[in-house]
Amino acid sequence: MTETPIPYEGADRTTLGQTGQILVTLRAAEEYAAVVTGLDPDEVECARRELTEALISARRAGSADNGAERWRARSRITGLDITARVAREGPLAVVTTVNVRSYGRKG
């Protein structure tokens, strides 16, 4: 049986959502919640869902340390610029950490 090539290899316009199922770790969800929503730790599942939705359209931004990948999602609608460190585990894109900044909004 021939393996199908991973779609993100060599494809500049491929999104993170097209490469496999996105799994946001608790650490990444907590980082997102602390910066963006100010949610209590009890509400981290809401942050996990929001972050997953935001990263579906992320574009590859290069490699990170230890073979991980960097993906970036920016939205003027939400006002967020999110860079995620993603590790591959089979068909899963595991989001291990995120860096969240304000983007495109002028106060």
Secondary structure, 3 states (H helix, E strand, C coil): CCCCCCCCCCCCCCEHHHCCEEEECHHHHHHHHHHHHCCCHHHHHHHHHHHHHHHCCCEEEEECHHHCEEEEEEECCCCEEEEEEEEEECCEEEEEEEEEEECCCCC
